[in-house]
Amino acid sequence: MQWESVGQFFAMGGYGRFVWGSYAVTAAVILIEVATLVRRHRTLRRRAGRSTATDSNGSSP
């Protein structure tokens, strides 16, 4: 397909709202997933650090 203007490209023949909305939702889900993974990784590293410190002090059973 060829468009005569940028506005026509973004309108996508009247379906632009659905097309670009789908891209936006997909991008948002990917960003949320990455943020969740980063937060989980930091939490697990923090817990592992505390566990290692506790084990090396001998205060853990």
Secondary structure, DSSP 8 states (H G I E B T S, - for coil): ---SSHHHHHHGGGTHHHHHHHHHHHHHHHHHHHHHHHHHHHHHHHHHHHHHHHHHHT---
